[in-house]
Every structure is written in structure tokens, then in C-alpha cells.
Amino acid sequence: MKPLHIVLAVIGGAIAGAAVGLLFAPESGTDTRKKIADYLKEKGIKLKKNQIDELAAEIEAAE
């Protein structure tokens, strides 16, 4: 494997782990989705509530 592939795999794994950690955190789903939406707004990405629900469902289905 090329070193770049290893780095990308580690970064991808960290992102996936963080997403799964957020979804299984002890806070309620509503609070977690609000935090995700607030974070994305800070980064300039705007999502509607139904889009956040769809994103959460996609992440959950990927497990």
C-alpha cells in the first residue's frame, strides 16, 4: 500500500469513528442533531431538519 492510502484510511476511520460516537452518545438524538447542525453552520454548510435526519439514517445504515 502506498503511504497516501494509509493516511487516507486512518483519516477516514477517524471520521467514521467520530460519527458513530456521536450517534451512540448518551445525549438524545435531538440534541446530537442540533449540535451537528450548529457545527455545520459554523463551517458554512446549511442543512434542513429532514436532511439531518436523512444523514443520520445513512450513517446508521452504514454500520
C-alpha positions, 0 to 999 in steps of 0.5 A, a space after each residue: 500500500 502506498 503511504 497516501 492510502 494509509 493516511 487516507 484510511 486512518 483519516 477516514 476511520 477517524 471520521 467514521 469513528 467520530 460519527 458513530 460516537 456521536 450517534 451512540 452518545 448518551 445525549 438524545 438524538 435531538 440534541 446530537 442533531 442540533 449540535 451537528 447542525 450548529 457545527 455545520 453552520 459554523 463551517 458554512 454548510 446549511 442543512 434542513 431538519 429532514 436532511 439531518 435526519 436523512 444523514 443520520 439514517 445513512 450513517 446508521 445504515 452504514 454500520 
